[in-house]
Amino acid sequence: LLSVVSFGGGAAIVPQMHADVVERMHWIDSAQFSHFVALATLAPGPLLNIAALIGYTVAGIPGAIVASAALYAPAACIMYVIGRLWQRFAGHPWRERLALGLGPVVLGLFWAGVVAVGKGAIDGSATLGIAVAVTALALFTKVNQALLVAGAGAVALVVFR
Amino acid sequence: VTETPSTRTVSIAQIVRAFLWIAMSSFGSSQSAAIQREVVRIRQWLTVEEITTMRGLALIAPGANSPNLAMLIGQRLAGTPGAIAAYLSASVPGLVITLILGALSLDPHLHGVSAGLRGAAAASVGLLCSNAIELTGAYRTKPLVLCLTVATLLAVVVLHFSLWLTLTVFLPLSILLRRHP
């Protein structure tokens, strides 16, 4: 199970995980894998959490803990070091320059994210309406985001009945 | 980067509370959006400029973006204990809920579940969109920056640039352009 460590990080992790767990290690079959992806999408938190489900299937609760730790810990350590370095160099001109330069690129990526998620999630006037309403509420009010998401889910339950 | 006045008044308990709620109620890529709204708009712990840089760093580093972002924020607000507290509260609830759902072997194709999920997904788009609008607002007086943003957007959406290709092409360009702000 330790080979879970070799997964590494990043958003393109799902196909890699499928290749490793289903095709190479035969821990679970393809149908189970799709089921897990759907479940991890449904549950809050990053898609990365399918690793916990796979670990659980293979080796119960300890498996789930090992798989999650193996997937989260290395990334957490790297992030921690980057964060420390970033603070250590506070005020350095290259840090300011990198921060300034990062802004427009990150913003472009965000808009691309809106487009990408929107393509999958908006499929008619009802979902478009929910998205516009949440945008406005999120921008102009301080309503708790959990309420926004739950409210949107409730509206969808009524609309798509 | 301007320091916010509230820097030293944020406690670990406040950090945990802020991130726990977000972690239990946000899905996929909208989790970072929810974090931004919480710490910038609602709690005003950080400025828009600070969060933009942090989100950039979280994006570049390996691993899931939102716990990475939470760690940077926790570190900035309350040092190492803050970083650990923020990281755990941003990642553990989602893991636990995923496992419970898995153990119940809930069928994600159930009608009620999928209808509710469609609504939640639409809400994610709304959260992401409000974030992007807020960040764009911070650059509204800088046409060059906005051009670069549009170019990045088009490269990703139309030309399907990967994250790394996008950063390799546009980050140096952006740093050059913004050398004389």
Interface residues (C-beta under 8 A of the other chain):
Chain A: G8 G9 G10 A11 H35 F36 A38 L39 A40 T41 L42 A43 P44 G45 P46 L47 L48 N49 I50 A52 L53 Y56 T57 A64 S68 L71 Y72 P74 A75 A76 I78 M79 Y80 I82 G83 R84 W86 Q87 A90 E96 R97 L98 A99 L100 G101 L102 G103 P104 V105 V106 L107 G108 L109 F110 W111 A112 G113 V114 V115 A116 V117 G118 G120 A121 I122 D123 A126 T127 L128 I130 A131 V132 A133 V134 T135 A136 L137 A138 L139 K142 N144 Q145 A146 L148 V149 A150 G151 A152 G153 A154 V155 A156 L157 V159 F160 R161
Chain B: V1 W21 I22 A23 M24 S25 S26 F27 G28 S29 S30 Q31 A34 R37 E38 R41 I42 E49 T52 T53 R55 G56 L57 A58 L59 A61 P62 G63 A64 N65 S66 P67 N68 M71 L72 Q75 R76 A83 Y87 S91 P93 G94 L95 I97 T98 L99 L101 G102 A103 L106 P108 H109 G112 V113 A115 G116 L117 R118 G119 A120 A121 A122 A123 S124 V125 G126 L127 L128 C129 S130 N131 A132 I133 E134 L135 T136 Y139 V145 L146 L148 T149 V150 A151 T152 L153 A155 V156 V157 L163 T166 L167 F170 L171 P172 S174 I175 L176 L177 R178 R179 P181
